Amino acid sequence: MTELVERAFEGDRRALARLLSLVESGGPLARQALVELFPHTGQAHIVGMTGAPGVGKSSLVSVLAKVYRQRGRKVGIIAVDPTSPFTGGAILGDRIRMQDLSGDPGVFIRSMATRGSLGGLAWATRDAIKVLDAAGYQLILVETVGAGQSEVDIAAAADTTVVVTVPGLGDDVQAIKAGILEIADVFAVNKADLPGADQVTAALRMMLNLGASRPHQVWHHRTRMDMPALGASRDEPGWTPSICKTVALRGDGVAELADAIEHHREYLAETGLRQVRERARIRADFLDLLRHELLDRLLERVASEQVESLIDRVMARELDPYTAAGMVLGEDVKREM
Amino acid sequence: MTELVERAFEGDRRALARLLSLVESGGPLARQALVELFPHTGQAHIVGMTGAPGVGKSSLVSVLAKVYRQRGRKVGIIAVDPTSPFTGGAILGDRIRMQDLSGDPGVFIRSMATRGSLGGLAWATRDAIKVLDAAGYQLILVETVGAGQSEVDIAAAADTTVVVTVPGLGDDVQAIKAGILEIADVFAVNKADLPGADQVTAALRMMLNLGASRPHQVWHHRTRMDMPALGASRDEPGWTPSICKTVALRGDGVAELADAIEHHREYLAETGLRQVRERARIRADFLDLLRHELLDRLLERVASEQVESLIDRVMARELDPYTAAGMVLGEDVKREM
């Protein structure tokens, strides 16, 4: 076990791939590996790239990776987007375009192929980030499909969130207004050679000026302890997202995008917000871990037939789920005494 | 409390709105309300409508609601999509178009305005569905932004999932291939008066034929008990999704879409899959509830300074989160003895 982690850290790519698979699959060995590598985490700059399908996130990720390689940084790529060429989606041409990246020992690409539910994918992504971080990848690009829940989760997992858009997406400005504005640290207007790029940029700028200070994220919380730190994590006075025009396929504007990302990284470091965000992240992970651990421990003690029979009674509306939960928990307490 | 539930059930719309707000905000009163209304749930047909921003989901939802009203069904609408006119996104014209719906006492519209994290939005949506179900809304349309995690979650919460697409979305067919195919029970090709509608339809049909039996959903699970029932929930031999061409703004094809949804509802009932899906849903909810309940109970016993100081030590990499969790749990066990 320790050997696998060691070999992954020494640059053995196969060991790293196996370590990632191990960690993603969960279980006690995954746990042990994460315990071993955890002290080495916290070094990487984690950049989330989000946006609708078709805006060219993957192309941007691969060109950005090349720019960072030229600057001497090791780059990890995690594709959570099911339409990404990294994950096997998109057209063959895209996938071929990615291949020159995969020949570079300073780049490691990981596709999150499983489509998870119940936050499973979010877990797997966060753990994969930890592995690449500990293995010495200094920049970690996480590509995810935009809009909705997933991008909020990515924003929570990333130091810097880049929202990618394109001209002519129709309602995109409205879409941005509704939700994306809150999570973007940097905007990339990709395919900026298409007509309408200036309008998108102007509209974004206008909204950013209107917003002056960005609206606070309203975190929906069920557990009293989730609230304060997370609420603070996106509360950033003084940062106005930059807007970069890019043409990923030609590489135009991508160095400037890298500069904007670096600028945000410095901002986070100087203001101490990097720590605030990291603490919120560690805290949310920790509480999540406790929840799962508690349930696992409970289910080890309670007979599974008992749980299933309670579910049957809830299904038949003889019981409500809250009372049923109370019964499992009460039962559990009784057994411990 | 009971009075609020009663009044909501008697058709008092204001009481219903207050009940929904109460339930979404969580806490003991919300819990009590959910306990009271739970026996009345399980009647509604829950239809998830998902797709990229700009495909016209909201228009389709409102026309579909009208069709169902003509068929004498009470309709609840839950908009989770931040770009939906129901939630305040999109352009004024859309919102005006929705207004004739809101005058109908047989329609109730609920916007999930809070943007949650940590599954908060998923919770709130599931609870809002329960409220409308118990209050006698026979069809519940849940509008959500497509692609990524959120649509998988909606598919898990819905009886029937409608994936909405439009001609000319570029990579959309690939996007569908990668992820959406697995969750769609019915396809709507909206804006079918635009060029390319036949190509999209043909491409979908081809992929459905190729797929013959749809690929099984790979559920990423961390807790051993999450797996079996959920795995079964989307395992449906014998159902081939219908493809409906619609022009929502003119109402074209929407009655046929309603027929396709009804057809799927009958299929679920006849094959017993409705129960399979419902049980998987109740089971996942129940385990989720246990997780949160367990953490709440733990945090009542453990001093919050202790938790915060452990988080500080994790942050400083003196401790890994797993060992820290073990310390809280060990501590907890000691206190109980």
Interface residues (C-beta under 8 A of the other chain):
Chain A: E24 G26 R31 L34 V35 F38 P39 T41 G42 A52 P53 G54 V80 D81 P82 T83 T87 G88 G89 A90 I91 T114 R115 G116 S117 L118 G119 G120 L121 A122 W123 A124 T144 V145 G146 A147 G148 Q149 S150 E151 V152 D153 A156 L169 G170 D171 D172 Q174 A175 K177 A178 G179 E182 Q217 V218 W219 H220 H221 R222 T223 R224 M225 D226 L230 Q275 E278 R279 I282 R283 A284 D285 F286 L287 D288 L289 L290 R291 H292 E293 L294 L295 D296 R297 L298 L299 S304 V307 L310 I311 V314 M315 R317 D320 P321 Y322 T323 A324 A325 V328 L329 E336
Chain B: E24 G26 R31 L34 V35 F38 P39 T41 G42 A52 P53 G54 V80 D81 P82 T83 T87 G88 G89 A90 I91 T114 R115 G116 S117 L118 G119 G120 L121 A122 W123 A124 T144 V145 G146 A147 G148 Q149 S150 E151 V152 D153 A156 L169 G170 D171 D172 Q174 A175 K177 A178 G179 E182 Q217 V218 W219 H220 H221 R222 T223 R224 M225 D226 L230 Q275 E278 R279 I282 R283 A284 D285 F286 L287 D288 L289 L290 R291 H292 E293 L294 L295 D296 R297 L298 L299 S304 V307 L310 I311 V314 M315 R317 D320 P321 Y322 T323 A324 A325 G326 V328 L329 E336
